Amino acid sequence: MSDDGGSGSGSSDTAGAVSSAPSSSAPRTRVGSGGSDAGAPSYGPSFPLVLRRTGGIAGFDDRIVLDLDGRMHVETRSVHGRVCTLPAPQQRQLVALLATVRLDSPADGTSPSDVPSGDLATVGPDPVTDPITISVTDEQARPIDLSDPSLGEISALVGGLVGDVTLTTPATTRCTTPVASAPPAAPAVPAAG
């Protein structure tokens, strides 16, 4: 991706830096660490982010890993190994919005698997009986509370993104899904008589 991923603010910080290396080997990248009123660099989310959608009558259990460069790795009950890429304008918008989020430092010893999933934002007509929840945590296992009214635009983008990339055929996001090889065909048996 040749786009710098910046928010267009003209800032000279690293908030818009984009790494093309896979998330497992890329150094931690933070957004939201620039500006005269910004706190310590740990306030902005560290990529990659983990988006989880769970619950509902369908029993969602979706996990999407979102890299700073807009690449997503999607795993659901029925979709495995899908890789999607956000269009550059949507990636810039999401990164710019996330740069405004201030997160606390993670507790000592906290790992991403220790963070509760599915209790941060309830979406759906009847959250009491069939809650569908979307949770977001950064690389440092810090949750982003999507139920916070001030994060409505981020919540809407994340909800739409999760909904799209988990479809059998995503409607707006460019994705590739490995195709499972078909079992070998049985040999043809000649018809009797």
Buried (B, 14 or more C-beta within 10 A) or exposed (E): EEBEBBBEEEEEBEBBBBBEEEBEEBEEBBBBBBEEEBEEBBBBBBBBBBBBBBBBEEEBBBBBBBBBBBBBBBBBEEBEEBBBBBEBEBBBBBBBBBBBBEBEEBEEEBEBEEBEBBBBBBBBEEBEEBBBBBBBBBBBBBBBBBBEEEBEEBBEBBBBBBBBBBEEEBEEBEBEBEEEEEEEEEEEEEEEE
